[in-house]
Every structure is written in structure tokens, then in C-alpha cells.
Amino acid sequence: MNLNNPFHLPLAFTGLEWTVVLCAALTLWHALLRFREGDTFHLFVWACVFCYGVTMELLSYRFFPAYAHARFTVMFDGQKLPLYITGIYPLLIYSAIAATARLGLSRAAEPFVVAFATVLVDAPWDILNEPIGWWSWSATDPIVRTRWLGVPMTNFLWHVAFDGSAAFLTRLVHPTASRGRRIFLAAPLVGFATIVVGIIAFIPYHLVHRLGVPDQWSVAVVVTACALVFALARRGHPRLPIPRATDRLLLAIPLLFEGFLMVVLLAGRIRDAHALAAGVIAIGAVCFYLYTCRRPSHQAVPNG
């Protein structure tokens, strides 16, 4: 572990650290509240997502060196892994799974909607990175060469493939893993399996890319498909009743994260296409959570 003086870092860096850590803590609090109410699914999801995030980051630095983080207050793995990054995965994926679970979707539709939610919440952060510099992308790696406002197009596809895989696997494995201590023993396995399934889900991109299909078209088709599933999938009732207090806690997570990004945007006086795109997508992310938190929560359907 390496420590860097936070007073020597830009305010946007320390602000990001504190905001992400706070949001990650809120996701854990949300999961623990649900656990106290007799719901083991959310705590299982949190543990799986956290294990997946840590494993993914450590493997990426060794086998996919297409990006490098800037220095933050607390760094691990030879100044490669900022502490706050371990909280990004629960912030994005756990909150998306928890929100989407309120819609009572089928197992086939749920991963696509989770992926859509994570892309919405993550995109403003990615877009603002180019003018701020929280991390840097490789200038030579062909996988991240095609970009939109400084964001590799494959980054959006990565979220769809891997975050959707996390949603699919946690829902699939939970009925078996929820008995006794297996909920914690299974989390590292599901976290690693998410990477394996995500890699498999990414294969179609490589195939169409070799055929000469531009990355922009791949992203447009995949994200549009996720949005259509969200718009058209049949809604049901949550598998377990959801108290209003946890609704408000769930909604606070994207509000805090997107609110911080908008403060950075305004304080940095960013006025170009980055600002417009980040602002519009951030509003869409908050609207997604507003919609899910207004869904009826007094009924439930059996787990399955």
C-alpha cells in the first residue's frame, strides 16, 4: 500500500475518492438493511460484485494494460490500483442490480437492463475523464483506439458484457448459495466466473470487428437493444417487499455520484460537447433510478 498526500492532489481527485467511497458505503448499508429484513440476495450481490471488481482490476493490470490510473491518496499494487476504484464496482453494478430487481423482470431481460443502467451512470464519469485526467488510455492498443469524447467505444461494450454477466450469474447462483455460509464462500467464485462469462459475451464484438463493422455501430446496436429491453420488457413485482426507506437510500447513490460529476463539470468550466453529453446522460441515469424507486413495492413474487 502507498499513501500520497491528499493536499498535493487536485481537488477533483480527492473529491472523487470521497464521493465514490461514500456511495460504496451506501450500497453496503443498503445490502445490510435488506439482509436484516430477511433478504439474502442483495448482500450476496454486493459480495460477488466486490470480489469481481478487485479480481478484474488486478488481472487487467497484468493482461490488459490498456489504461493507467493517476495517483490518488491510497494506492495498492505498486501504485496501480487506487482504493476508490474498489468502490466503483458496487456503486455501478450493485446499485443497478438492486434498482432493476424492483422491476420484477424475467431472468432473460434483467441483465440487459442492468447493463443499460451501469452505462448511464458510468458514461458521464468516463466523458469527464478526458478534460480532468483521472486515468489515461493507451494510445497504441487497437482495442481502445476508436473513441467518442475520449472514451473508447469498447468501454461501453465491456460494461454491457461484464455487468450483464454479473447480474445473470448472481440471480442464477443465489438460490443455491443463499443457504448458510455458502453465500460468502460462493462470492469469490461468482466474481471470477463473471470475468469468464464476460469474456465469452465479448466474443461477438471481436467477430464483427474482424468483419470490418465500425465500433460505433456495435455500440449503437448493443446499447439501443438494452434500452429497448428496458422500455418493452414486461414489468412484474419485486421478488421480496421493498420498504420505502431503502428506496430513498438507493436513489441517493446516483444522485450523489452524478451530482459530484456535475459540480466538477461546472467548477472546471467545461463548456464543449463533453459538458452537454455528460449532463444529458447524468440526467438520464437519475431518471432511471427515479422510475425504479417509484415502482409499487408492497407485493412480491416468489424467488426463482
C-alpha positions, 0 to 999 in steps of 0.5 A: 500500500502507498499513501500520497498526500491528499493536499498535493492532489487536485481537488477533483481527485480527492473529491472523487475518492470521497464521493465514490467511497461514500456511495460504496458505503451506501450500497453496503448499508443498503445490502445490510438493511435488506439482509436484516429484513430477511433478504439474502440476495442483495448482500450476496450481490454486493459480495460477488460484485466486490470480489469481481471488481478487485479480481478484474482490476488486478488481472487487467493490470497484468493482461490488459494494460490498456489504461493507467490510473493517476495517483490518488491518496491510497494506492495498492499494487505498486501504485496501480490500483487506487482504493476508490476504484474498489468502490466503483464496482458496487456503486455501478453494478450493485446499485443497478442490480438492486434498482432493476430487481424492483422491476420484477423482470424475467431472468432473460431481460434483467441483465440487459437492463442492468447493463443499460443502467451501469452505462448511464451512470458510468458514461458521464464519469468516463466523458469527464475523464478526458478534460480532468485526467483521472486515468489515461488510455493507451494510445497504441492498443487497437482495442481502445483506439476508436473513441467518442469524447475520449472514451473508447467505444469498447468501454461501453461494450465491456460494461454491457458484457461484464455487468450483464454477466454479473447480474445473470450469474448472481440471480442464477447462483443465489438460490443455491448459495443463499443457504448458510455460509455458502453465500460468502464462500460462493462470492469469490467464485461468482466474481471470477466466473463473471470475468469468464462469462464476460469474456465469452459475451465479448466474443461477438464484438471481436467477430464483427470487428474482424468483419470490418463493422465500425465500433460505433455501430456495435455500440449503437446496436448493443446499447439501443437493444438494452434500452429497448429491453428496458422500455418493452420488457414486461414489468412484474413485482419485486421478488421480496417487499421493498420498504420505502426507506431503502428506496430513498437510500438507493436513489441517493447513490446516483444522485450523489455520484452524478451530482459530484460529476456535475459540480466538477463539470461546472467548477472546471468550466467545461463548456464543449460537447463533453459538458452537454453529453455528460449532463444529458446522460447524468440526467438520464441515469437519475431518471432511471433510478427515479422510475425504479424507486417509484415502482409499487413495492408492497407485493412480491413474487416468489424467488426463482 
